[in-house]
Amino acid sequence: MESTPNPTTQTTPLEFITVIPQQRGDQTTTPSKNHSIHIDEAGAAAPSGLAARVLALYTRFRAYKNERLQGLRPWSEFFDRNKFSVPSKLEGVTRANRNLRHFYSNYLVVSCGVAVYVAISNLNFILSMLLCAALFWYFKTATASGESIVLRGTEITSPKAYTALSVLTLLMFYVTGGSSTIFWLVVGCGGVVLTHAAMREAPPDDLAGPTVSLPVELLV
């Protein structure tokens, strides 16, 4: 009598990477979905896990953006040609101090524009860093519940995986010219902002506004 093959034991040739649960005594941990959807009392879908973290991060970024862009000055005032002149050393420091407070939101927008230009000029660096970040995220998500990753029959432990990913990130950073990209990003943003702040005539003290500082939670 012919035996019926068990469908659960069949694999396809394309299944190179698998995630297996780890044995803990007599119990076996099963993979859990970190980005599951829960239904609240009102009947609306409430994201949890990864989706909740992404949503919280987006909400904080949007609140920070709205708060900082409230002080955006008119661009006609920012680029007023009649207000630019070559200052002395002491006057340049005074102008920069006042203009950085008065045009803080404008400088933030200009810095973002310079950063986008520098990123576009070296797309290989940006894409390689995004790829490395995606690999880190995948491994962290796949092993969040205690599972092990198996690649072509070889079990990959966390130390080996993070070491390999770190080496890969450093190699891609070097090959794609990451040091020059970071250098031009800092020089471009700092040069444009400080040059404008020192060359433009400073507004009166009552218009300069209070000293601006980044929130503590964004620096941690």
TORPA-246311 format. One line per 8 residues: for each residue x, y, z of N, C-alpha, C, O. Coordinates in nm, 3 decimals. Layout:
N
X,Y,Z,X,Y,Z,X,Y,Z,X,Y,Z ~ ...
END
This chain:
220
0.087,-0.120,0.000,0.000,0.000,0.000,0.089,0.123,0.000,0.183,0.132,0.079 ~ 0.060,0.216,-0.087,0.141,0.337,-0.098,0.109,0.432,0.017,-0.006,0.447,0.059 ~ 0.215,0.494,0.067,0.198,0.590,0.178,0.178,0.729,0.122,0.240,0.767,0.023 ~ 0.091,0.802,0.187,0.063,0.940,0.145,0.168,1.033,0.200,0.189,1.035,0.322 ~ 0.236,1.110,0.116,0.341,1.201,0.168,0.282,1.308,0.257,0.172,1.358,0.233 ~ 0.356,1.342,0.357,0.314,1.447,0.452,0.341,1.583,0.391,0.456,1.617,0.366 ~ 0.236,1.664,0.365,0.258,1.796,0.300,0.336,1.892,0.385,0.393,1.987,0.332 ~ 0.341,1.871,0.516,0.411,1.967,0.602,0.561,1.954,0.593,0.633,2.045,0.635
0.610,1.841,0.540,0.755,1.821,0.533,0.813,1.857,0.398,0.934,1.847,0.380 ~ 0.731,1.899,0.301,0.779,1.934,0.170,0.829,2.078,0.168,0.765,2.167,0.225 ~ 0.940,2.100,0.104,0.996,2.234,0.090,1.026,2.260,-0.056,1.046,2.165,-0.132 ~ 1.030,2.382,-0.093,1.061,2.422,-0.230,1.207,2.458,-0.239,1.268,2.493,-0.137 ~ 1.267,2.451,-0.359,1.409,2.484,-0.372,1.442,2.627,-0.339,1.558,2.657,-0.311 ~ 1.343,2.718,-0.339,1.370,2.859,-0.315,1.373,2.893,-0.168,1.404,3.007,-0.132 ~ 1.341,2.799,-0.081,1.337,2.828,0.062,1.477,2.812,0.119,1.512,2.705,0.170 ~ 1.558,2.918,0.111,1.695,2.916,0.160,1.702,2.956,0.307,1.782,2.901,0.383
1.619,3.052,0.347,1.625,3.105,0.482,1.499,3.065,0.556,1.389,3.089,0.508 ~ 1.514,3.007,0.670,1.401,2.968,0.752,1.423,3.017,0.893,1.535,3.045,0.934 ~ 1.315,3.028,0.964,1.319,3.069,1.104,1.262,2.956,1.187,1.147,2.917,1.167 ~ 1.341,2.903,1.278,1.298,2.790,1.360,1.287,2.833,1.504,1.366,2.916,1.549 ~ 1.190,2.779,1.578,1.179,2.813,1.720,1.286,2.743,1.801,1.329,2.633,1.766 ~ 1.328,2.806,1.909,1.428,2.748,1.998,1.360,2.660,2.101,1.249,2.689,2.148 ~ 1.428,2.548,2.138,1.377,2.458,2.241,1.415,2.510,2.378,1.532,2.541,2.402 ~ 1.320,2.520,2.467,1.344,2.564,2.604,1.283,2.460,2.698,1.166,2.468,2.735
1.365,2.361,2.735,1.314,2.255,2.822,1.217,2.168,2.745,1.249,2.119,2.637 ~ 1.098,2.149,2.799,0.993,2.070,2.735,0.902,2.155,2.650,0.811,2.103,2.586 ~ 0.925,2.287,2.649,0.836,2.377,2.578,0.908,2.430,2.455,1.031,2.441,2.453 ~ 0.831,2.460,2.355,0.883,2.517,2.231,0.817,2.651,2.208,0.695,2.662,2.207 ~ 0.900,2.754,2.190,0.846,2.887,2.165,0.809,2.899,2.020,0.886,2.859,1.932 ~ 0.694,2.952,1.994,0.647,2.971,1.857,0.663,3.115,1.818,0.652,3.205,1.902 ~ 0.689,3.139,1.690,0.708,3.278,1.645,0.583,3.359,1.670,0.471,3.310,1.656 ~ 0.603,3.480,1.707,0.493,3.572,1.731,0.503,3.688,1.636,0.613,3.725,1.596
0.394,3.745,1.600,0.389,3.859,1.509,0.393,3.987,1.591,0.300,4.017,1.666 ~ 0.502,4.062,1.575,0.515,4.187,1.650,0.427,4.297,1.594,0.396,4.394,1.663 ~ 0.388,4.282,1.466,0.306,4.387,1.407,0.163,4.337,1.385,0.107,4.356,1.277 ~ 0.105,4.276,1.486,-0.033,4.232,1.478,-0.126,4.350,1.497,-0.084,4.458,1.541 ~ -0.251,4.329,1.463,-0.352,4.435,1.472,-0.455,4.395,1.576,-0.511,4.286,1.570 ~ -0.479,4.483,1.670,-0.579,4.461,1.774,-0.700,4.549,1.747,-0.689,4.657,1.688 ~ -0.815,4.500,1.790,-0.939,4.574,1.773,-0.977,4.632,1.908,-0.993,4.559,2.006 ~ -0.993,4.765,1.913,-1.029,4.829,2.039,-1.178,4.821,2.060,-1.251,4.763,1.979
-1.223,4.881,2.170,-1.365,4.873,2.207,-1.453,4.944,2.105,-1.568,4.905,2.086 ~ -1.400,5.048,2.039,-1.481,5.122,1.943,-1.491,5.051,1.810,-1.566,5.094,1.722 ~ -1.416,4.942,1.792,-1.422,4.868,1.667,-1.316,4.907,1.568,-1.310,4.849,1.460 ~ -1.229,5.005,1.600,-1.125,5.049,1.509,-1.000,4.966,1.529,-0.971,4.921,1.640 ~ -0.926,4.946,1.421,-0.802,4.868,1.428,-0.692,4.952,1.490,-0.663,5.061,1.441 ~ -0.631,4.902,1.598,-0.523,4.973,1.667,-0.392,4.899,1.642,-0.379,4.785,1.685 ~ -0.295,4.961,1.574,-0.169,4.893,1.545,-0.088,4.870,1.672,-0.097,4.947,1.767 ~ -0.011,4.764,1.672,0.074,4.732,1.785,0.209,4.686,1.734,0.224,4.660,1.614
0.306,4.676,1.823,0.437,4.630,1.784,0.510,4.730,1.696,0.520,4.847,1.730 ~ 0.560,4.683,1.581,0.637,4.767,1.490,0.553,4.882,1.436,0.601,4.995,1.428 ~ 0.428,4.854,1.399,0.343,4.960,1.345,0.319,5.070,1.448,0.316,5.188,1.412 ~ 0.303,5.033,1.575,0.282,5.133,1.680,0.406,5.219,1.700,0.395,5.340,1.721 ~ 0.526,5.157,1.693,0.649,5.234,1.710,0.670,5.331,1.595,0.711,5.445,1.615 ~ 0.641,5.285,1.472,0.654,5.374,1.356,0.555,5.489,1.365,0.589,5.603,1.335 ~ 0.433,5.461,1.407,0.332,5.564,1.420,0.370,5.666,1.527,0.352,5.786,1.508 ~ 0.424,5.618,1.640,0.466,5.710,1.747,0.583,5.797,1.701,0.587,5.916,1.731
0.677,5.737,1.627,0.789,5.815,1.576,0.744,5.919,1.476,0.794,6.032,1.478 ~ 0.651,5.884,1.390,0.598,5.980,1.293,0.522,6.093,1.363,0.532,6.209,1.322 ~ 0.447,6.060,1.468,0.373,6.162,1.541,0.468,6.261,1.609,0.443,6.382,1.607 ~ 0.577,6.211,1.669,0.675,6.299,1.733,0.745,6.386,1.630,0.767,6.505,1.654 ~ 0.779,6.327,1.515,0.845,6.406,1.410,0.753,6.514,1.356,0.797,6.627,1.332 ~ 0.626,6.482,1.337,0.532,6.581,1.286,0.511,6.695,1.386,0.504,6.811,1.347 ~ 0.501,6.660,1.515,0.486,6.764,1.617,0.610,6.853,1.624,0.599,6.975,1.637 ~ 0.728,6.791,1.615,0.853,6.870,1.617,0.861,6.960,1.495,0.901,7.076,1.507
0.824,6.908,1.377,0.828,6.989,1.255,0.733,7.108,1.264,0.770,7.220,1.229 ~ 0.609,7.083,1.310,0.513,7.192,1.320,0.558,7.298,1.421,0.538,7.418,1.400 ~ 0.620,7.253,1.530,0.666,7.347,1.632,0.779,7.435,1.579,0.779,7.556,1.601 ~ 0.874,7.373,1.509,0.991,7.449,1.461,0.957,7.538,1.343,1.015,7.646,1.329 ~ 0.864,7.495,1.257,0.831,7.575,1.140,0.734,7.688,1.171,0.702,7.766,1.082 ~ 0.687,7.697,1.296,0.601,7.810,1.331,0.676,7.942,1.325,0.616,8.046,1.297 ~ 0.806,7.939,1.350,0.887,8.061,1.346,0.949,8.089,1.211,1.046,8.165,1.203 ~ 0.897,8.029,1.103,0.953,8.050,0.970,0.932,8.194,0.926,0.819,8.243,0.920
1.041,8.263,0.895,1.036,8.402,0.851,1.012,8.409,0.700,1.042,8.313,0.629 ~ 0.958,8.521,0.651,0.939,8.535,0.504,1.073,8.523,0.432,1.174,8.576,0.476 ~ 1.070,8.452,0.320,1.194,8.433,0.245,1.243,8.562,0.182,1.362,8.577,0.156 ~ 1.152,8.656,0.158,1.195,8.787,0.107,1.279,8.860,0.211,1.371,8.933,0.176 ~ 1.247,8.841,0.338,1.328,8.899,0.445,1.459,8.821,0.461,1.563,8.880,0.490 ~ 1.453,8.692,0.443,1.572,8.608,0.460,1.676,8.639,0.352,1.796,8.636,0.380 ~ 1.631,8.667,0.229,1.723,8.692,0.118,1.725,8.839,0.076,1.755,8.870,-0.040 ~ 1.695,8.929,0.167,1.696,9.072,0.134,1.839,9.118,0.101,1.926,9.119,0.189
1.863,9.154,-0.024,1.998,9.191,-0.067,2.050,9.316,0.001,2.171,9.331,0.022 ~ 1.960,9.405,0.036,2.003,9.531,0.099,2.055,9.511,0.241,2.112,9.603,0.299 ~ 2.035,9.393,0.298,2.076,9.367,0.436,2.211,9.297,0.445,2.257,9.269,0.556 ~ 2.274,9.268,0.333,2.401,9.193,0.336,2.519,9.289,0.322,2.518,9.381,0.240 ~ 2.620,9.264,0.403,2.743,9.344,0.399,2.854,9.263,0.467,2.827,9.168,0.541 ~ 2.979,9.303,0.440,3.093,9.235,0.500,3.116,9.292,0.640,3.143,9.411,0.653 ~ 3.105,9.209,0.745,3.120,9.259,0.882,3.264,9.246,0.931,3.346,9.178,0.870 ~ 3.291,9.312,1.042,3.417,9.288,1.112,3.406,9.158,1.191,3.298,9.098,1.197
3.515,9.114,1.252,3.513,8.987,1.324,3.413,8.989,1.439,3.334,8.896,1.456 ~ 3.418,9.096,1.520,3.327,9.103,1.634,3.183,9.119,1.589,3.092,9.060,1.646 ~ 3.164,9.201,1.485,3.028,9.221,1.435,2.973,9.093,1.373,2.854,9.065,1.383 ~ 3.060,9.015,1.309,3.015,8.890,1.249,2.965,8.792,1.353,2.867,8.721,1.330 ~ 3.033,8.786,1.467,2.989,8.697,1.574,2.854,8.743,1.629,2.766,8.661,1.657 ~ 2.838,8.873,1.645,2.711,8.927,1.695,2.597,8.900,1.597,2.488,8.861,1.638 ~ 2.624,8.921,1.469,2.522,8.894,1.368,2.482,8.747,1.368,2.364,8.713,1.365 ~ 2.581,8.660,1.372,2.551,8.518,1.368,2.469,8.475,1.489,2.377,8.394,1.475
2.499,8.529,1.605,2.425,8.494,1.726,2.279,8.534,1.715,2.190,8.458,1.752 ~ 2.254,8.654,1.664,2.116,8.701,1.653,2.043,8.635,1.537,1.926,8.597,1.550 ~ 2.110,8.621,1.424,2.042,8.563,1.307,2.009,8.416,1.327,1.907,8.369,1.277 ~ 2.094,8.344,1.399,2.065,8.203,1.423,1.939,8.184,1.507,1.868,8.085,1.492 ~ 1.912,8.280,1.594,1.789,8.274,1.672,1.669,8.325,1.593,1.558,8.272,1.604 ~ 1.692,8.429,1.512,1.581,8.490,1.439,1.537,8.405,1.320,1.418,8.391,1.295 ~ 1.633,8.347,1.247,1.602,8.268,1.127,1.624,8.119,1.150,1.660,8.047,1.057 ~ 1.603,8.073,1.270,1.630,7.933,1.302,1.551,7.839,1.210,1.609,7.745,1.155
1.423,7.861,1.192,1.341,7.774,1.108,1.385,7.780,0.963,1.386,7.677,0.895 ~ 1.423,7.898,0.916,1.471,7.910,0.778,1.601,7.833,0.758,1.620,7.767,0.656 ~ 1.690,7.842,0.856,1.816,7.768,0.846,1.791,7.617,0.849,1.864,7.541,0.786 ~ 1.689,7.575,0.922,1.656,7.433,0.927,1.610,7.384,0.790,1.648,7.274,0.747 ~ 1.529,7.464,0.721,1.484,7.427,0.587,1.600,7.425,0.489,1.611,7.334,0.407 ~ 1.687,7.527,0.498,1.803,7.533,0.408,1.895,7.413,0.431,1.947,7.355,0.336 ~ 1.916,7.375,0.557,2.001,7.260,0.587,1.942,7.131,0.531,2.015,7.046,0.481 ~ 1.811,7.117,0.538,1.747,6.999,0.480,1.766,6.996,0.329,1.789,6.890,0.271
1.757,7.113,0.264,1.779,7.119,0.120,1.921,7.081,0.082,1.942,7.008,-0.015 ~ 2.019,7.131,0.159,2.159,7.095,0.133,2.181,6.945,0.155,2.252,6.880,0.079 ~ 2.120,6.891,0.260,2.134,6.748,0.288,2.076,6.663,0.175,2.135,6.561,0.138 ~ 1.962,6.704,0.120,1.902,6.630,0.009,1.993,6.636,-0.114,2.010,6.536,-0.183 ~ 2.051,6.753,-0.140,2.142,6.766,-0.255,2.264,6.676,-0.239,2.305,6.609,-0.334 ~ 2.324,6.675,-0.119,2.440,6.590,-0.095,2.403,6.442,-0.107,2.481,6.363,-0.160 ~ 2.284,6.405,-0.060,2.241,6.266,-0.069,2.219,6.224,-0.214,2.255,6.113,-0.252 ~ 2.161,6.312,-0.294,2.138,6.280,-0.435,2.270,6.265,-0.510,2.280,6.185,-0.602
2.370,6.343,-0.471,2.499,6.336,-0.538,2.572,6.205,-0.510,2.667,6.172,-0.582 ~ 2.531,6.130,-0.410,2.593,6.001,-0.379,2.484,5.901,-0.342,2.469,5.863,-0.226 ~ 2.407,5.860,-0.443,2.297,5.768,-0.418,2.346,5.630,-0.376,2.277,5.560,-0.302 ~ 2.464,5.591,-0.423,2.517,5.459,-0.384,2.535,5.450,-0.233,2.507,5.346,-0.174 ~ 2.583,5.557,-0.171,2.601,5.558,-0.026,2.467,5.547,0.045,2.452,5.470,0.140 ~ 2.370,5.625,0.001,2.239,5.625,0.066,2.172,5.489,0.053,2.119,5.436,0.150 ~ 2.174,5.431,-0.068,2.110,5.301,-0.089,2.179,5.190,-0.011,2.113,5.102,0.044 ~ 2.312,5.194,-0.005,2.384,5.090,0.069,2.356,5.100,0.219,2.342,4.997,0.286
2.347,5.221,0.273,2.317,5.237,0.414,2.173,5.194,0.445,2.147,5.136,0.551 ~ 2.081,5.222,0.353,1.943,5.177,0.372,1.935,5.025,0.367,1.858,4.964,0.442 ~ 2.014,4.964,0.280,2.015,4.818,0.273,2.068,4.757,0.402,2.012,4.660,0.452 ~ 2.176,4.813,0.455,2.231,4.761,0.581,2.134,4.781,0.696,2.119,4.693,0.780 ~ 2.067,4.896,0.700,1.966,4.919,0.804,1.851,4.821,0.792,1.798,4.774,0.893 ~ 1.810,4.789,0.668,1.702,4.692,0.649,1.743,4.553,0.695,1.661,4.480,0.751 ~ 1.869,4.515,0.672,1.916,4.385,0.718,1.920,4.378,0.870,1.882,4.276,0.928 ~ 1.965,4.485,0.936,1.963,4.489,1.082,1.820,4.476,1.133,1.794,4.400,1.226
1.730,4.549,1.071,1.590,4.547,1.115,1.529,4.409,1.095,1.454,4.361,1.181 ~ 1.561,4.344,0.983,1.505,4.211,0.956,1.553,4.109,1.060,1.473,4.032,1.112 ~ 1.682,4.111,1.088,1.734,4.014,1.185,1.677,4.040,1.324,1.643,3.945,1.395 ~ 1.668,4.166,1.363,1.614,4.198,1.496,1.468,4.156,1.507,1.425,4.106,1.610 ~ 1.391,4.178,1.399,1.250,4.141,1.401,1.230,3.990,1.398,1.143,3.936,1.467 ~ 1.313,3.920,1.317,1.298,3.775,1.303,1.335,3.700,1.430,1.283,3.592,1.456 ~ 1.425,3.757,1.510,1.470,3.689,1.632,1.415,3.753,1.759,1.465,3.727,1.868 ~ 1.313,3.837,1.745,1.260,3.907,1.862,1.195,3.812,1.961,1.194,3.840,2.081
1.140,3.701,1.914,1.068,3.607,2.002,1.151,3.485,2.037,1.097,3.385,2.085 ~ 1.281,3.490,2.014,1.368,3.380,2.050,1.395,3.280,1.941,1.456,3.176,1.967 ~ 1.350,3.306,1.817,1.376,3.213,1.708,1.522,3.224,1.662,1.591,3.321,1.694 ~ 1.565,3.124,1.587,1.697,3.124,1.527,1.683,3.126,1.376,1.591,3.066,1.321 ~ 1.774,3.194,1.310,1.773,3.201,1.164,1.865,3.093,1.109,1.979,3.079,1.154 ~ 1.816,3.017,1.013,1.892,2.912,0.949,1.911,2.948,0.803,1.814,2.968,0.730 ~ 2.036,2.957,0.760,2.070,2.990,0.621,2.138,2.871,0.557,2.252,2.837,0.591 ~ 2.068,2.807,0.462,2.121,2.689,0.392,2.167,2.580,0.490,2.274,2.520,0.472
2.087,2.555,0.591,2.116,2.449,0.686,2.210,2.488,0.799,2.237,2.406,0.886 ~ 2.260,2.611,0.801,2.350,2.657,0.907,2.278,2.756,0.997,2.224,2.856,0.950 ~ 2.276,2.728,1.126,2.211,2.817,1.221,2.301,2.937,1.250,2.418,2.921,1.283 ~ 2.244,3.056,1.238,2.319,3.180,1.258,2.280,3.239,1.393,2.164,3.271,1.416 ~ 2.377,3.252,1.481,2.352,3.308,1.614,2.358,3.460,1.608,2.405,3.518,1.510 ~ 2.311,3.524,1.713,2.307,3.670,1.717,2.446,3.732,1.710,2.464,3.826,1.632 ~ 2.547,3.685,1.787,2.680,3.747,1.776,2.738,3.740,1.635,2.796,3.837,1.587 ~ 2.722,3.624,1.569,2.775,3.611,1.435,2.703,3.704,1.338,2.765,3.767,1.253
2.572,3.711,1.351,2.494,3.794,1.259,2.528,3.942,1.275,2.551,4.011,1.176 ~ 2.531,3.990,1.400,2.560,4.132,1.421,2.704,4.166,1.383,2.731,4.276,1.335 ~ 2.796,4.072,1.403,2.934,4.097,1.361,2.943,4.107,1.210,3.009,4.197,1.157 ~ 2.877,4.015,1.141,2.879,4.017,0.994,2.812,4.143,0.940,2.862,4.204,0.845 ~ 2.701,4.182,0.998,2.632,4.302,0.951,2.714,4.428,0.979,2.715,4.520,0.897 ~ 2.783,4.433,1.093,2.867,4.549,1.124,2.983,4.559,1.025,3.015,4.668,0.978 ~ 3.046,4.446,0.996,3.156,4.447,0.899,3.104,4.488,0.761,3.170,4.564,0.690 ~ 2.988,4.437,0.723,2.930,4.474,0.594,2.899,4.623,0.586,2.923,4.686,0.483
2.846,4.680,0.696,2.815,4.822,0.698,2.941,4.907,0.685,2.943,5.003,0.607 ~ 3.045,4.873,0.759,3.170,4.947,0.749,3.232,4.936,0.610,3.286,5.033,0.557 ~ 3.223,4.816,0.551,3.278,4.797,0.417,3.202,4.879,0.313,3.263,4.943,0.228 ~ 3.070,4.878,0.321,2.990,4.956,0.228,3.011,5.107,0.250,3.011,5.184,0.154 ~ 3.029,5.147,0.375,3.057,5.288,0.405,3.187,5.332,0.339,3.196,5.443,0.286 ~ 3.287,5.246,0.343,3.418,5.280,0.284,3.412,5.276,0.131,3.465,5.365,0.065 ~ 3.349,5.174,0.076,3.347,5.157,-0.070,3.267,5.268,-0.138,3.307,5.316,-0.245 ~ 3.156,5.309,-0.079,3.070,5.409,-0.141,3.109,5.553,-0.108,3.037,5.646,-0.143
3.223,5.571,-0.040,3.268,5.707,-0.010,3.184,5.776,0.096,3.149,5.893,0.082 ~ 3.153,5.705,0.202,3.069,5.763,0.307,3.137,5.875,0.382,3.071,5.970,0.423 ~ 3.269,5.867,0.401,3.339,5.973,0.474,3.332,6.106,0.401,3.312,6.210,0.463 ~ 3.349,6.104,0.269,3.340,6.228,0.193,3.197,6.283,0.191,3.177,6.404,0.192 ~ 3.099,6.193,0.190,2.960,6.239,0.192,2.927,6.307,0.324,2.864,6.413,0.325 ~ 2.969,6.248,0.435,2.945,6.311,0.566,3.022,6.443,0.576,2.970,6.540,0.631 ~ 3.144,6.445,0.523,3.224,6.568,0.528,3.153,6.681,0.453,3.139,6.791,0.507 ~ 3.110,6.656,0.331,3.044,6.760,0.253,2.907,6.796,0.309,2.860,6.908,0.291
2.845,6.702,0.377,2.718,6.734,0.442,2.737,6.835,0.554,2.663,6.932,0.565 ~ 2.839,6.811,0.638,2.866,6.902,0.749,2.917,7.037,0.697,2.872,7.142,0.741 ~ 3.011,7.032,0.601,3.067,7.156,0.547,2.960,7.235,0.472,2.953,7.358,0.484 ~ 2.877,7.167,0.395,2.774,7.236,0.318,2.671,7.305,0.407,2.642,7.423,0.390 ~ 2.617,7.230,0.503,2.515,7.289,0.591,2.576,7.399,0.678,2.521,7.509,0.688 ~ 2.690,7.368,0.742,2.753,7.468,0.829,2.800,7.590,0.753,2.786,7.702,0.801 ~ 2.858,7.568,0.633,2.908,7.681,0.556,2.799,7.775,0.510,2.811,7.896,0.522 ~ 2.690,7.719,0.456,2.581,7.802,0.407,2.514,7.879,0.522,2.488,7.999,0.510
2.488,7.809,0.632,2.418,7.873,0.743,2.504,7.980,0.808,2.458,8.092,0.830 ~ 2.628,7.948,0.839,2.714,8.044,0.908,2.750,8.163,0.818,2.762,8.275,0.867 ~ 2.768,8.139,0.689,2.797,8.250,0.598,2.680,8.347,0.591,2.700,8.469,0.597 ~ 2.560,8.295,0.578,2.443,8.383,0.575,2.426,8.454,0.708,2.397,8.574,0.711 ~ 2.444,8.383,0.819,2.423,8.444,0.949,2.524,8.554,0.977,2.490,8.652,1.044 ~ 2.646,8.541,0.928,2.747,8.644,0.952,2.738,8.760,0.855,2.772,8.873,0.891 ~ 2.693,8.735,0.732,2.689,8.840,0.630,2.562,8.926,0.639,2.566,9.043,0.601 ~ 2.453,8.872,0.687,2.329,8.949,0.693,2.325,9.033,0.819,2.367,8.990,0.926
2.272,9.155,0.804,2.257,9.244,0.918,2.162,9.182,1.019,2.058,9.127,0.982 ~ 2.196,9.191,1.144,2.117,9.128,1.249,1.992,9.208,1.278,1.994,9.331,1.269 ~ 1.883,9.143,1.312,1.761,9.213,1.353,1.779,9.272,1.492,1.873,9.235,1.563 ~ 1.691,9.363,1.531,1.699,9.419,1.668,1.684,9.309,1.773,1.631,9.201,1.745 ~ 1.730,9.339,1.893,1.725,9.240,2.002,1.583,9.195,2.032,1.561,9.079,2.066 ~ 1.486,9.285,2.019,1.349,9.246,2.053,1.286,9.157,1.947,1.181,9.098,1.970 ~ 1.352,9.145,1.828,1.300,9.058,1.723,1.379,8.929,1.710,1.336,8.836,1.641 ~ 1.493,8.923,1.775,1.578,8.805,1.760,1.517,8.682,1.824,1.537,8.570,1.775
1.442,8.701,1.933,1.378,8.589,1.998,1.469,8.521,2.097,1.588,8.551,2.102 ~ 1.415,8.430,2.176,1.495,8.358,2.276,1.591,8.260,2.211,1.578,8.226,2.093 ~ 1.687,8.216,2.290,1.783,8.119,2.241,1.713,7.987,2.213,1.634,7.940,2.296 ~ 1.741,7.927,2.098,1.676,7.803,2.056,1.763,7.685,2.091,1.884,7.687,2.066 ~ 1.704,7.582,2.150,1.777,7.460,2.185,1.693,7.340,2.144,1.570,7.346,2.147 ~ 1.760,7.232,2.106,1.692,7.110,2.067,1.632,7.041,2.189,1.690,7.047,2.297 ~ 1.516,6.977,2.174,1.458,6.903,2.286,1.548,6.789,2.329,1.619,6.730,2.247 ~ 1.544,6.757,2.459,1.633,6.657,2.513,1.603,6.519,2.456,1.695,6.440,2.434
1.473,6.488,2.432,1.440,6.354,2.387,1.492,6.325,2.247,1.511,6.209,2.212 ~ 1.516,6.429,2.166,1.570,6.406,2.033,1.720,6.390,2.034,1.777,6.344,1.935 ~ 1.786,6.427,2.144,1.932,6.416,2.152,1.974,6.284,2.213,2.091,6.246,2.202 ~ 1.883,6.213,2.277,1.918,6.087,2.342,1.920,5.976,2.238,1.947,5.860,2.272
END
